[in-house]
């Protein structure tokens, strides 16, 4: 029974990558386009810190979802999550469940996994470039 996860490892990792990318893309969509009722349904100013965060989240999430430049997108996104934790969440205390920082911390941990393992077997980068780039 313990061998079952190894047998399906590539499928699990593919699902992990796609879901992390999709959820991060949605966070960016909230900021950039006001999707899903984010920020009162109003997009943020593009030339602002929140605008930059929205751009990183939307396009980083899209890159991770598609599996193109996955490691680069994960690195930039992980850096953004560290900045978000320090600039937004830790200002309200260091207990993540109280300061609303648990999504940023979970995304950060997810990006570390993506940084270590890359896009996995099924990705657009391999289809376009015949190998994983970054």
Long-range contacts (C-beta under 8 A, 24 or more apart in sequence): 10-120, 10-121, 10-122, 13-117, 13-120, 13-121, 14-120, 14-121, 14-122, 16-110, 16-113, 17-64, 17-65, 17-67, 17-70, 17-114, 17-119, 17-120, 17-123, 18-65, 20-61, 20-64, 20-107, 20-110, 20-111, 20-114, 21-61, 21-62, 21-63, 21-64, 21-65, 21-66, 22-61, 22-65, 23-61, 23-107, 24-57, 24-60, 24-61, 24-64, 24-77, 24-107, 25-57, 25-58, 25-61, 25-62, 25-65, 26-61, 27-57, 27-61, 27-103, 28-53, 28-54, 28-55, 28-56, 28-57, 28-58, 28-59, 28-60, 28-61, 29-58, 30-54, 31-57, 31-58, 32-58, 49-87, 53-80, 53-84, 56-80, 64-114, 66-123, 66-124, 67-119, 67-120, 67-122, 67-123, 67-124, 67-125, 67-126, 68-119, 68-123, 68-124, 68-125, 68-128, 68-133, 69-125, 69-133, 69-134, 70-114, 70-118, 70-119, 70-123, 70-125, 70-132, 70-134, 71-114, 71-115, 71-118, 71-119, 71-132, 71-134, 72-134, 73-114, 74-111, 74-112, 74-114, 74-115, 75-111, 75-115, 77-107, 77-111, 78-107, 78-108, 78-111, 78-112, 78-115, 81-105, 81-107, 81-108, 81-111, 82-108
